[in-house]
Structures are given as C-alpha cells and as structure tokens.
Amino acid sequence: MELFQHDLVILGSGIAGLRAALAASQASQGELDIALVSKLQLMRAHSVAAEGGTAAVLRSEEGDSYELHAWDTIKGSDFLADQDAVDFFVHEMPKEILYLDHLGLPWSRRPDGHIAQRPFGGHSYPRAVFAADKTGFQEMQTLYDNLTRNIRNTGKVHRYDEVFCTAILIDEGLFAGLMVIDMIHGRVMLIQGKALIIATGGAGQIFGFTTYSETVTCDGLAMAYRAGLPLKDMEFVQFHPTGLVPSGILMTEACRGEGGYLVNNQGERFMQNYAAKSMELAPRDIIARAEMTEILEGRGFTGAEGMEYIQLDLRHLGAARINARLPLIREVAIKHIGLDPIQKPIPIRPVAHYSMGGIHTDLSGRTPVDNVWAAGEAACVSLHGANRLGTNSTAECLLWGRVTGERAAHYALQAPFAATPNLLAKSEERRLSSLLHQAGTENHYHIRQELRRTMDTYMGVYRTGEGMQKGLARIDALKECYQHIRISDHNWVYNTDLMHALETGFMLDAAQVATIGALHREESRGGHARRDFPKRDDANWLKHTMAYKGPDGPRLEYIPVSITMWQPVERKY
C-alpha cells in the first residue's frame, strides 16, 4: 500500500468536482496541493449528459425575480425543500452563469446578443440558460479547460484518473484518507488529506430503466454511509417524463420547453386532464404520474419489445428549430432507434433520473464531519426537497461546487494533517485482498441485474407498502447472496470484475436505504407516490428522513424542514 498526501482531496470529477477544484485553487491563490480523484477520465463524468439548461434569474427587468424562482423551487419541491437553502441558491446563481460566460462557455444567444433563456417545467418564467441541448457538456468542457490552464500555471492540482475509491476513512471523528485502487497500475493506495469534498453523483443505476451512465453506482453515497455520515431523503427519486424507449436515454425537458407535445394513443395532449394550465411544462413528478396513468389505463402504445410508452411529438416545431435548439435529441433518436423526430413522434416513458436525497449537509455543504463537504447530486442541502425542478441540478452543482471548494480550501490552509490511519487502511486493504481472491458461488452481475429489476418493480413512479415490503425482502436476500460472490479475475491491474463487484455492494446499500425510507414515509409527496397513502401529510411528514448505518441495516431519524418564507399549500399547475 502506497501513501500519498495532499492538502485537499476532491472525490468526483463532474461539474461539482471540477467547479470545487477551480474554486479551491483560486481561493488559496494556488497554495493548496489539491488531489482530484476520479474512477473515470475527467471528461467522462455523467455531467456531460446534462442537456437542457441551468436555472438563474437574469432578467428582473423583464418580469423574473429571486422571489419567483424561490417560490417555483419550493412549490416544485412539494414544500420539502429547506427554504434558507433555496433563498441562498436563487441569489447566487446569476453570478455563476456570468462567471462561466467570462470563462468562455458558448451560451446560446438571443438575436440581440444577450444570453438566451427558455421555459422549463415548474418554472413560471423562462429562466433556463442553455447551450443548445448540450449544456452539461459545455459546462464540463469550460471548467475542464480552465482547470487544465490553472494546472499548467500552478502545478498544484494533481489528477488521479481511473482511480477507484473503495472507502472513506474517518478516524477519531475526522476525515483521514481515501482507500483507492489505481486501476492502471494495479496498486492499492491511501490518499491522505486535510479535507475532503465528495462530488460523486447520485444513485440512478440502482434502477434498470434509467438515464444514468453505467458508472453512476452510488459509490460516494455508500462510502459516506458506511463511514457514519447520514443519508437524507433517499426515498425521493425523480422519474423524468421523457426517457427514450427502450434504452432510457434522456430526451431533454427542453423538448417540451421548446413546445413539444405529449400524446397518447388517441392522439390527445393528455396533460390537459392533469395540469391544464401548465400542460407539458408541469413539474416532472406530476407529468410522470400522468404518463403512467395513461399507460396503466390503456391509452399508451406498445413497442416491439413489449415496453409500453406514450409519444413526444416535435414535428410541429419544424426542422429549422429542431436543428438549432435540439440537435442532440435528433442525433440520438436517429442513431439509437432509427427515428427522425422531424418526421415522427419519439416513443418515451418515465425513467429514473435523479436522486433528490444524498449526504446530509448544512447550507455551506459541510457534513457532520468537520473536514468533509459534499456537493452536487451526492449532497442533500436540501434544495430540491421531494421533487427537483429541471435546470436546478446543474445549477446546484456549480454553486455548491464553488462554495464547498472555497470553504474546504480555507479549512485546509489552516489545518494540520491528521495521523495516518494505518489500522483502518490495513483493514480495508485486507478486505480488498480477500474479496479479490474470493471463490464464492454467487455471480455479482446477476445480483446487480436482480437488484435493478426489483427497484423498477417496487420503487417506481407508483409505490405501495406491500410492494416495498417485497422489494426490501428481496434486497435483504441479495445482500446475503453478495457475501458469497466470486471474483474471476485475480489480477490487480485494471480489474473491472473487482470494480463492478464493489460497485454492486455500494448499490445494495443505497437501494436498501431508499426503500426503507420510502416504506416508512406513509404519505405521497413529490417523487414519492404511494397508492395506499395518496395524500400529502404535512402534520406527520413535513420532515427530512435521516438514515444512519446500524448493525442490522439503516436506522432512521427525522429532522424538521427549514421554513422561512412560505407555508405549505396545495400544489396546482
């Protein structure tokens, strides 16, 4: 086991991780030695898949306002968002948009040259700033380019590409290091730091039909949970209304922001029956339930593989608008299903897309461990509550990437290194070595497949207590099977068999936490819709779920929602 020391360690290299690295380097004026650790190459993070836009108030003179953005976000969250976090967010985000503009991000523009904005679901003003339908990619590229330039100038940001983290070591109440496998060179390493920022993304791969890349496997969430940090509100999963059938690839909400229609097999724009005022621009939880209702009541279509769907119709937008504003959507539809949306409607259905929950943090992104911060989808501030509005996610990654980078940098400039956690590190090294040579009887790929099938069946758009009990029992059985998995490849060098096995263990932990939280929450709120408890229950459930790792599984506690501006009311769109 080799030891490497850095002042600040950032785990994850998506929008939040890159923004944190850039902010920390600038806040310390290049003095900090920063490690950027990723199991991927830097530009392979799932953030590049974000398509539609990033929310910010840019035009108060034209009718938008901080208060309006805050109200849209809080109402969209089904009133589970912490309102102090929302207020901070809406006031700070315009600065991030302009900062990226100054860095050279090619935002789409209006004819007068100003940054363009378009409508998105749940927003009462068109405040989605965008770069065609490749917004996440352009944000990643801009941050990457500027970070690379910063590295050339200072040499103080060290990249650990294709380095797989297996454990976060907390010793005597403080972060002491990361245990990692250098996949390229086949070596186990301990990366020690004075502070840690976790920016590893969400939990989407616990579902089978999902928009997430195969690499988004709950790693940071599960490692934080195992290290004693609480996971908050993991029962709230967002199902995006428009996942391409049969793959689940995201058909961005910008399709509807640009004027696309949702149509059932009777040719009806059925959203008039569910959200007559907002139609296709209602919040995602409402549209996802509407689509599933249409399908379950027989008004959907059936695909060649038996997957039922409804249609996303863009034809009336015309070729020029589709090619200018939605070029990626057209490209993906043609490449993956041989369908040109200029000529035919796109088959879509609700798809697992985002984790509203994550590692519990305060307003600055700090976790209950003093020298650990979390940012982006891995964190739960809570900005999104029970349902995230589109374009608030890339915004969250940018803002709290900056905030955590600055806060962790200031901490690391003053703090000493903790003692090297030799006992914890050696224990983890022994665990990895034992797993590497384990010759059990269970196939961990089959376990992963069955977990995802279980989550699709029992933790989807609509849930019941009886179904979730069955799902939880199946997850518990899979966790038992996991104790007896076999690893076929016994070499340390780029051992993807071992990496996938470790990922599956992380996924089992995250799925168990999410399902137990959902089973105990006896109400319907946002992305958590129960057939047996169909109403929102503010008297009993206006609170956040906190899951701590116990000896026999998750231990749940609850904390209040921060309400500083608006009391909950009925959501109408």
PATORDO-722079 format. One record per residue (C-alpha): residue number from 1; residue in one letter; x, y, z. Coordinates in nm, 2 decimals. Example, Ala and Ser with C-alpha at 12.3 -4.5 7.8 and 13.67 -1.06 7.14 Angstrom:
BEGIN
1:a:1.23:-0.45:0.78
2:s:1.37:-0.11:0.71
END
This chain:
BEGIN
1:m:0.00:0.00:0.00
2:e:0.14:0.34:-0.11
3:l:0.07:0.66:0.07
4:f:0.01:1.00:-0.10
5:q:-0.06:1.32:0.08
6:h:-0.25:1.63:-0.04
7:d:-0.40:1.93:0.14
8:l:-0.74:1.89:-0.02
9:v:-0.89:1.58:-0.17
10:i:-1.19:1.61:-0.42
11:l:-1.36:1.28:-0.49
12:g:-1.55:1.30:-0.82
13:s:-1.49:1.49:-1.14
14:g:-1.83:1.60:-1.27
15:i:-1.95:1.96:-1.27
16:a:-1.94:1.99:-0.89
17:g:-1.60:1.83:-0.86
18:l:-1.44:2.04:-1.13
19:r:-1.60:2.36:-1.00
20:a:-1.48:2.28:-0.65
21:a:-1.12:2.22:-0.77
22:l:-1.12:2.55:-0.96
23:a:-1.27:2.74:-0.66
24:a:-1.03:2.59:-0.41
25:s:-0.73:2.66:-0.63
26:q:-0.84:3.03:-0.67
27:a:-0.94:3.07:-0.30
28:s:-0.60:2.95:-0.19
29:q:-0.42:3.16:-0.46
30:g:-0.26:2.84:-0.58
31:e:-0.11:2.75:-0.24
32:l:-0.31:2.43:-0.18
33:d:-0.20:2.09:-0.31
34:i:-0.52:1.95:-0.44
35:a:-0.60:1.59:-0.54
36:l:-0.88:1.53:-0.79
37:v:-0.98:1.17:-0.77
38:s:-1.20:1.00:-1.04
39:k:-1.27:0.64:-1.14
40:l:-1.30:0.78:-1.49
41:q:-1.10:1.01:-1.72
42:l:-1.20:1.36:-1.63
43:m:-1.43:1.44:-1.92
44:r:-1.62:1.10:-1.89
45:a:-1.82:1.21:-1.58
46:h:-2.20:1.17:-1.62
47:s:-2.24:1.55:-1.60
48:v:-2.16:1.57:-1.98
49:a:-2.51:1.40:-2.03
50:a:-2.70:1.70:-1.89
51:e:-2.88:1.86:-2.18
52:g:-3.15:2.12:-2.13
53:g:-3.02:2.41:-1.92
54:t:-2.92:2.58:-1.60
55:a:-3.16:2.79:-1.40
56:a:-3.08:3.15:-1.30
57:v:-3.26:3.49:-1.27
58:l:-3.11:3.71:-1.53
59:r:-3.40:3.93:-1.64
60:s:-3.57:4.10:-1.34
61:e:-3.64:4.39:-1.57
62:e:-3.85:4.16:-1.79
63:g:-4.05:4.00:-1.52
64:d:-3.84:3.74:-1.34
65:s:-3.73:3.78:-0.98
66:y:-3.54:3.60:-0.70
67:e:-3.87:3.55:-0.51
68:l:-4.03:3.40:-0.82
69:h:-3.75:3.15:-0.87
70:a:-3.76:3.06:-0.50
71:w:-4.14:3.01:-0.50
72:d:-4.12:2.79:-0.81
73:t:-3.85:2.58:-0.65
74:i:-4.02:2.55:-0.31
75:k:-4.36:2.47:-0.46
76:g:-4.20:2.23:-0.70
77:s:-4.03:2.05:-0.41
78:d:-4.37:1.98:-0.26
79:f:-4.26:2.20:0.02
80:l:-3.98:1.97:0.15
81:a:-3.70:2.20:0.03
82:d:-3.51:2.39:0.30
83:q:-3.62:2.75:0.23
84:d:-3.30:2.91:0.35
85:a:-3.10:2.69:0.10
86:v:-3.34:2.79:-0.18
87:d:-3.30:3.16:-0.09
88:f:-2.92:3.14:-0.10
89:f:-2.94:2.95:-0.42
90:v:-3.15:3.19:-0.62
91:h:-2.95:3.49:-0.52
92:e:-2.61:3.33:-0.60
93:m:-2.68:3.15:-0.93
94:p:-2.67:3.45:-1.16
95:k:-2.31:3.51:-1.06
96:e:-2.23:3.15:-1.17
97:i:-2.38:3.20:-1.51
98:l:-2.19:3.52:-1.57
99:y:-1.87:3.36:-1.43
100:l:-1.89:3.08:-1.69
101:d:-1.97:3.33:-1.96
102:h:-1.65:3.51:-1.87
103:l:-1.46:3.18:-1.88
104:g:-1.58:3.13:-2.24
105:l:-1.88:2.90:-2.22
106:p:-2.08:2.93:-2.55
107:w:-2.42:3.00:-2.42
108:s:-2.70:3.02:-2.68
109:r:-2.79:3.38:-2.75
110:r:-3.08:3.59:-2.84
111:p:-3.08:3.79:-3.16
112:d:-2.97:4.10:-2.96
113:g:-2.66:3.91:-2.83
114:h:-2.78:3.86:-2.47
115:i:-2.78:3.51:-2.31
116:a:-3.09:3.32:-2.42
117:q:-3.33:3.15:-2.18
118:r:-3.62:2.91:-2.24
119:p:-3.91:2.76:-2.05
120:f:-3.88:2.45:-1.83
121:g:-4.13:2.25:-1.63
122:g:-4.25:2.41:-1.30
123:h:-4.08:2.74:-1.37
124:s:-4.32:3.03:-1.41
125:y:-4.06:3.23:-1.61
126:p:-3.83:3.10:-1.89
127:r:-3.51:3.11:-1.69
128:a:-3.33:2.81:-1.83
129:v:-2.99:2.93:-1.96
130:f:-2.86:2.68:-2.22
131:a:-2.61:2.58:-2.48
132:a:-2.83:2.42:-2.74
133:d:-2.91:2.08:-2.59
134:k:-2.55:2.01:-2.48
135:t:-2.54:2.23:-2.17
136:g:-2.38:1.99:-1.93
137:f:-2.11:1.90:-2.18
138:q:-2.03:2.27:-2.25
139:e:-2.02:2.34:-1.87
140:m:-1.78:2.05:-1.82
141:q:-1.56:2.14:-2.11
142:t:-1.53:2.50:-1.99
143:l:-1.44:2.40:-1.64
144:y:-1.20:2.14:-1.76
145:d:-1.03:2.38:-2.00
146:n:-0.98:2.64:-1.73
147:l:-0.87:2.39:-1.47
148:t:-0.62:2.25:-1.71
149:r:-0.49:2.60:-1.77
150:n:-0.47:2.65:-1.39
151:i:-0.27:2.33:-1.35
152:r:-0.02:2.44:-1.62
153:n:0.02:2.77:-1.43
154:t:0.05:2.64:-1.08
155:g:0.10:2.26:-1.09
156:k:-0.09:2.23:-0.77
157:v:-0.39:2.02:-0.89
158:h:-0.30:1.66:-0.92
159:r:-0.52:1.43:-1.13
160:y:-0.59:1.07:-1.02
161:d:-0.77:0.95:-1.33
162:e:-0.91:0.59:-1.34
163:v:-0.85:0.55:-0.96
164:f:-1.14:0.36:-0.79
165:c:-1.22:0.46:-0.44
166:t:-1.32:0.18:-0.20
167:a:-1.36:0.35:0.14
168:i:-1.36:0.69:0.31
169:l:-1.16:0.66:0.63
170:i:-1.29:0.86:0.93
171:d:-1.06:0.84:1.23
172:e:-1.13:0.99:1.56
173:g:-1.42:1.19:1.41
174:l:-1.23:1.34:1.12
175:f:-1.16:1.25:0.76
176:a:-0.82:1.09:0.74
177:g:-0.79:0.94:0.39
178:l:-0.93:0.76:0.09
179:m:-0.85:0.40:0.02
180:v:-0.83:0.36:-0.36
181:i:-0.72:0.12:-0.63
182:d:-0.51:0.26:-0.91
183:m:-0.67:0.07:-1.19
184:i:-0.40:0.15:-1.45
185:h:-0.10:0.03:-1.24
186:g:-0.28:-0.22:-1.02
187:r:-0.19:-0.09:-0.68
188:v:-0.37:-0.01:-0.36
189:m:-0.31:0.34:-0.23
190:l:-0.40:0.56:0.06
191:i:-0.46:0.92:-0.03
192:q:-0.45:1.14:0.28
193:g:-0.58:1.49:0.30
194:k:-0.67:1.76:0.55
195:a:-1.02:1.79:0.40
196:l:-1.24:1.60:0.16
197:i:-1.52:1.71:-0.09
198:i:-1.75:1.43:-0.20
199:a:-1.89:1.50:-0.55
200:t:-1.96:1.15:-0.68
201:g:-2.31:1.20:-0.82
202:g:-2.64:1.01:-0.75
203:a:-2.78:0.66:-0.72
204:g:-2.96:0.61:-1.06
205:q:-2.80:0.28:-1.15
206:i:-3.00:0.10:-0.88
207:f:-3.28:0.12:-1.14
208:g:-3.28:-0.08:-1.46
209:f:-3.46:0.18:-1.68
210:t:-3.26:0.49:-1.62
211:t:-3.10:0.79:-1.78
212:y:-2.77:0.74:-1.59
213:s:-2.44:0.63:-1.72
214:e:-2.33:0.28:-1.61
215:t:-2.07:0.44:-1.39
216:v:-2.32:0.62:-1.16
217:t:-2.33:0.35:-0.89
218:c:-2.38:0.52:-0.56
219:d:-2.01:0.50:-0.46
220:g:-1.98:0.82:-0.26
221:l:-2.32:0.78:-0.10
222:a:-2.25:0.43:0.02
223:m:-1.90:0.50:0.13
224:a:-2.01:0.80:0.33
225:y:-2.30:0.60:0.48
226:r:-2.05:0.32:0.58
227:a:-1.82:0.58:0.74
228:g:-2.10:0.70:0.96
229:l:-2.24:1.00:0.77
230:p:-2.62:1.02:0.75
231:l:-2.80:0.99:0.41
232:k:-3.10:1.23:0.39
233:d:-3.43:1.18:0.19
234:m:-3.31:0.89:-0.02
235:e:-3.67:0.78:-0.08
236:f:-3.72:1.07:-0.31
237:v:-3.62:0.96:-0.66
238:q:-3.71:1.17:-0.97
239:f:-3.86:0.99:-1.27
240:h:-3.81:1.21:-1.57
241:p:-4.11:1.21:-1.80
242:t:-3.92:1.15:-2.13
243:g:-3.68:0.85:-2.14
244:l:-3.63:0.71:-2.48
245:v:-3.78:0.37:-2.53
246:p:-3.63:0.11:-2.50
247:s:-3.29:0.24:-2.38
248:g:-3.39:0.51:-2.12
249:i:-3.16:0.77:-2.28
250:l:-3.27:1.12:-2.17
251:m:-3.49:1.32:-2.41
252:t:-3.43:1.66:-2.25
253:e:-3.71:1.86:-2.10
254:a:-3.60:2.13:-2.34
255:c:-3.81:1.93:-2.60
256:r:-4.12:2.05:-2.41
257:g:-3.96:2.38:-2.33
258:e:-3.93:2.44:-2.70
259:g:-4.30:2.35:-2.74
260:g:-4.31:1.97:-2.78
261:y:-4.64:1.78:-2.71
262:l:-4.71:1.46:-2.51
263:v:-4.96:1.25:-2.69
264:n:-5.15:0.92:-2.60
265:n:-5.27:0.66:-2.84
266:q:-5.59:0.85:-2.90
267:g:-5.39:1.15:-3.03
268:e:-5.48:1.36:-2.72
269:r:-5.25:1.60:-2.54
270:f:-5.35:1.43:-2.22
271:m:-5.18:1.68:-1.98
272:q:-5.49:1.89:-2.02
273:n:-5.65:1.64:-1.78
274:y:-5.38:1.66:-1.52
275:a:-5.23:2.02:-1.53
276:a:-5.45:2.22:-1.76
277:k:-5.26:2.55:-1.70
278:s:-4.90:2.42:-1.74
279:m:-4.97:2.13:-1.97
280:e:-4.63:1.98:-2.08
281:l:-4.45:2.22:-1.85
282:a:-4.58:2.10:-1.52
283:p:-4.32:1.96:-1.27
284:r:-4.17:1.63:-1.35
285:d:-4.34:1.43:-1.08
286:i:-4.68:1.54:-1.20
287:i:-4.61:1.45:-1.56
288:a:-4.45:1.12:-1.48
289:r:-4.76:1.01:-1.28
290:a:-4.99:1.14:-1.57
291:e:-4.79:0.93:-1.82
292:m:-4.81:0.62:-1.61
293:t:-5.18:0.67:-1.55
294:e:-5.23:0.69:-1.93
295:i:-5.03:0.37:-1.98
296:l:-5.20:0.18:-1.70
297:e:-5.54:0.28:-1.82
298:g:-5.47:0.15:-2.17
299:r:-5.40:0.48:-2.36
300:g:-5.04:0.41:-2.43
301:f:-4.86:0.24:-2.71
302:t:-4.68:-0.10:-2.70
303:g:-4.33:-0.13:-2.85
304:a:-4.16:-0.42:-3.03
305:e:-4.01:-0.53:-2.70
306:g:-4.33:-0.51:-2.51
307:m:-4.24:-0.19:-2.33
308:e:-4.54:0.05:-2.32
309:y:-4.49:0.42:-2.39
310:i:-4.65:0.74:-2.49
311:q:-4.53:0.98:-2.76
312:l:-4.32:1.30:-2.76
313:d:-4.42:1.49:-3.07
314:l:-4.18:1.76:-3.20
315:r:-4.29:1.76:-3.57
316:h:-4.48:2.09:-3.54
317:l:-4.16:2.27:-3.43
318:g:-4.02:2.23:-3.78
319:a:-3.68:2.12:-3.90
320:a:-3.51:2.46:-3.85
321:r:-3.60:2.49:-3.48
322:i:-3.52:2.13:-3.40
323:n:-3.18:2.15:-3.57
324:a:-3.10:2.48:-3.40
325:r:-3.23:2.41:-3.05
326:l:-3.24:2.03:-3.02
327:p:-2.96:1.89:-3.24
328:l:-2.85:1.62:-2.99
329:i:-3.21:1.49:-2.95
330:r:-3.24:1.44:-3.32
331:e:-2.90:1.28:-3.34
332:v:-2.97:1.04:-3.06
333:a:-3.32:0.94:-3.19
334:i:-3.18:0.87:-3.53
335:k:-2.87:0.67:-3.41
336:h:-3.05:0.47:-3.14
337:i:-3.39:0.39:-3.28
338:g:-3.37:0.50:-3.65
339:l:-3.64:0.76:-3.60
340:d:-3.61:1.12:-3.72
341:p:-3.82:1.35:-3.48
342:i:-3.87:1.59:-3.76
343:q:-4.08:1.33:-3.93
344:k:-4.22:1.10:-3.65
345:p:-4.30:1.13:-3.27
346:i:-4.05:0.99:-3.02
347:p:-4.15:0.69:-2.80
348:i:-4.09:0.78:-2.44
349:r:-4.19:0.68:-2.08
350:p:-4.09:0.79:-1.72
351:v:-3.73:0.70:-1.64
352:a:-3.53:0.70:-1.32
353:h:-3.33:1.02:-1.35
354:y:-3.22:1.19:-1.03
355:s:-3.17:1.15:-0.65
356:m:-3.32:1.43:-0.45
357:g:-3.16:1.28:-0.14
358:g:-2.80:1.24:-0.06
359:i:-2.53:1.30:0.21
360:h:-2.67:1.54:0.47
361:t:-2.50:1.88:0.47
362:d:-2.56:2.22:0.61
363:l:-2.60:2.54:0.39
364:s:-2.23:2.55:0.32
365:g:-2.22:2.19:0.20
366:r:-2.04:2.08:0.52
367:t:-2.13:1.73:0.66
368:p:-2.15:1.64:1.03
369:v:-1.78:1.55:1.00
370:d:-1.60:1.89:1.03
371:n:-1.35:1.84:0.75
372:v:-1.58:1.67:0.50
373:w:-1.80:1.86:0.25
374:a:-2.04:1.72:-0.02
375:a:-2.16:1.89:-0.34
376:g:-2.38:1.83:-0.64
377:e:-2.61:1.53:-0.66
378:a:-2.42:1.34:-0.39
379:a:-2.52:1.60:-0.14
380:c:-2.86:1.69:0.01
381:v:-2.86:2.05:0.12
382:s:-3.18:2.02:0.08
383:l:-3.25:2.24:-0.23
384:h:-3.49:2.00:-0.42
385:g:-3.70:1.86:-0.14
386:a:-3.93:1.59:-0.27
387:n:-3.91:1.69:-0.64
388:r:-3.64:1.88:-0.83
389:l:-3.73:2.13:-1.10
390:g:-3.54:2.09:-1.42
391:t:-3.23:2.31:-1.46
392:n:-3.18:2.34:-1.09
393:s:-2.94:2.04:-1.08
394:t:-2.66:2.17:-1.29
395:a:-2.71:2.50:-1.11
396:e:-2.67:2.32:-0.77
397:c:-2.35:2.15:-0.89
398:l:-2.20:2.48:-1.00
399:l:-2.30:2.68:-0.69
400:w:-2.21:2.43:-0.42
401:g:-1.91:2.32:-0.61
402:r:-1.78:2.67:-0.57
403:v:-1.90:2.71:-0.21
404:t:-1.75:2.38:-0.09
405:g:-1.43:2.44:-0.28
406:e:-1.39:2.78:-0.11
407:r:-1.48:2.65:0.24
408:a:-1.27:2.34:0.22
409:a:-0.98:2.54:0.09
410:h:-0.99:2.79:0.38
411:y:-1.01:2.49:0.63
412:a:-0.72:2.31:0.46
413:l:-0.49:2.62:0.46
414:q:-0.51:2.63:0.84
415:a:-0.55:2.26:0.94
416:p:-0.27:2.01:1.01
417:f:-0.27:1.66:0.87
418:a:-0.44:1.40:1.09
419:a:-0.24:1.10:1.20
420:t:-0.21:0.84:0.92
421:p:-0.50:0.59:0.98
422:n:-0.28:0.28:0.95
423:l:-0.51:0.04:1.12
424:l:-0.82:0.14:0.92
425:a:-0.61:0.14:0.60
426:k:-0.47:-0.20:0.66
427:s:-0.81:-0.34:0.75
428:e:-0.95:-0.21:0.42
429:e:-0.65:-0.35:0.23
430:r:-0.71:-0.69:0.38
431:r:-1.08:-0.67:0.28
432:l:-0.99:-0.59:-0.08
433:s:-0.74:-0.87:-0.10
434:s:-0.98:-1.12:0.05
435:l:-1.25:-1.01:-0.20
436:l:-1.01:-1.03:-0.49
437:h:-0.94:-1.40:-0.42
438:q:-1.29:-1.49:-0.31
439:a:-1.42:-1.80:-0.48
440:g:-1.79:-1.80:-0.38
441:t:-2.09:-1.94:-0.57
442:e:-2.28:-1.62:-0.64
443:n:-2.25:-1.41:-0.96
444:h:-2.24:-1.04:-0.87
445:y:-2.35:-0.94:-1.22
446:h:-2.67:-1.14:-1.16
447:i:-2.72:-0.98:-0.82
448:r:-2.69:-0.63:-0.98
449:q:-2.94:-0.73:-1.25
450:e:-3.19:-0.86:-1.00
451:l:-3.15:-0.55:-0.78
452:r:-3.23:-0.32:-1.07
453:r:-3.53:-0.53:-1.16
454:t:-3.65:-0.52:-0.80
455:m:-3.62:-0.14:-0.78
456:d:-3.80:-0.10:-1.12
457:t:-4.09:-0.32:-0.99
458:y:-4.14:-0.19:-0.64
459:m:-3.98:0.16:-0.62
460:g:-4.11:0.31:-0.94
461:v:-4.34:0.60:-1.01
462:y:-4.62:0.45:-0.81
463:r:-4.55:0.25:-0.48
464:t:-4.73:0.06:-0.22
465:g:-4.64:-0.06:0.13
466:e:-4.70:-0.42:0.03
467:g:-4.48:-0.39:-0.28
468:m:-4.20:-0.22:-0.10
469:q:-4.20:-0.49:0.17
470:k:-4.15:-0.74:-0.10
471:g:-3.88:-0.53:-0.26
472:l:-3.70:-0.48:0.08
473:a:-3.71:-0.86:0.14
474:r:-3.55:-0.92:-0.20
475:i:-3.28:-0.66:-0.13
476:d:-3.20:-0.82:0.20
477:a:-3.18:-1.16:0.03
478:l:-2.95:-1.01:-0.24
479:k:-2.72:-0.86:0.03
480:e:-2.69:-1.21:0.18
481:c:-2.61:-1.35:-0.16
482:y:-2.35:-1.08:-0.21
483:q:-2.15:-1.22:0.09
484:h:-2.08:-1.52:-0.13
485:i:-1.98:-1.37:-0.46
486:r:-1.69:-1.49:-0.67
487:i:-1.43:-1.28:-0.85
488:s:-1.30:-1.44:-1.16
489:d:-1.01:-1.20:-1.23
490:h:-0.74:-1.22:-0.96
491:n:-0.51:-0.95:-1.11
492:w:-0.49:-0.60:-0.96
493:v:-0.43:-0.43:-1.30
494:y:-0.75:-0.28:-1.45
495:n:-0.96:-0.55:-1.27
496:t:-1.31:-0.44:-1.39
497:d:-1.46:-0.75:-1.24
498:l:-1.35:-0.64:-0.89
499:m:-1.46:-0.28:-0.96
500:h:-1.80:-0.39:-1.07
501:a:-1.84:-0.62:-0.76
502:l:-1.75:-0.33:-0.53
503:e:-2.00:-0.11:-0.71
504:t:-2.27:-0.36:-0.67
505:g:-2.21:-0.36:-0.29
506:f:-2.25:0.02:-0.29
507:m:-2.57:-0.01:-0.49
508:l:-2.72:-0.26:-0.25
509:d:-2.66:-0.03:0.04
510:a:-2.81:0.27:-0.13
511:a:-3.12:0.07:-0.25
512:q:-3.18:-0.06:0.10
513:v:-3.17:0.29:0.25
514:a:-3.40:0.43:-0.02
515:t:-3.66:0.15:0.01
516:i:-3.67:0.16:0.39
517:g:-3.71:0.54:0.39
518:a:-3.99:0.51:0.14
519:l:-4.16:0.23:0.33
520:h:-4.17:0.43:0.65
521:r:-4.29:0.75:0.48
522:e:-4.67:0.70:0.48
523:e:-4.77:0.98:0.25
524:s:-4.74:1.09:-0.11
525:r:-4.51:1.38:-0.17
526:g:-4.33:1.48:-0.49
527:g:-4.14:1.19:-0.64
528:h:-4.27:0.95:-0.37
529:a:-4.62:0.85:-0.47
530:r:-4.79:0.58:-0.27
531:r:-5.12:0.41:-0.38
532:d:-5.20:0.33:-0.02
533:f:-5.13:0.68:0.12
534:p:-5.23:0.90:-0.18
535:k:-5.23:1.24:0.01
536:r:-4.95:1.46:0.13
537:d:-4.95:1.46:0.51
538:d:-4.79:1.78:0.65
539:a:-4.90:1.71:1.00
540:n:-4.69:1.40:1.02
541:w:-4.44:1.40:0.74
542:l:-4.32:1.76:0.68
543:k:-3.97:1.64:0.78
544:h:-3.65:1.50:0.64
545:t:-3.56:1.14:0.67
546:m:-3.21:1.07:0.81
547:a:-3.06:0.72:0.76
548:y:-2.76:0.61:0.97
549:k:-2.59:0.28:0.92
550:g:-2.67:0.04:1.21
551:p:-2.55:-0.31:1.29
552:d:-2.87:-0.46:1.13
553:g:-2.93:-0.20:0.85
554:p:-3.04:0.16:0.83
555:r:-3.15:0.34:1.14
556:l:-3.40:0.62:1.07
557:e:-3.43:0.96:1.24
558:y:-3.61:1.28:1.13
559:i:-3.52:1.65:1.13
560:p:-3.75:1.95:1.05
561:v:-3.77:2.13:0.72
562:s:-3.64:2.48:0.73
563:i:-3.95:2.71:0.65
564:t:-3.85:3.07:0.64
565:m:-4.08:3.22:0.36
566:w:-4.38:3.01:0.27
567:q:-4.61:2.77:0.45
568:p:-4.72:2.46:0.25
569:v:-5.02:2.49:0.03
570:e:-5.19:2.26:-0.23
571:r:-4.98:2.24:-0.55
572:k:-5.18:2.34:-0.85
573:y:-5.05:2.38:-1.20
END
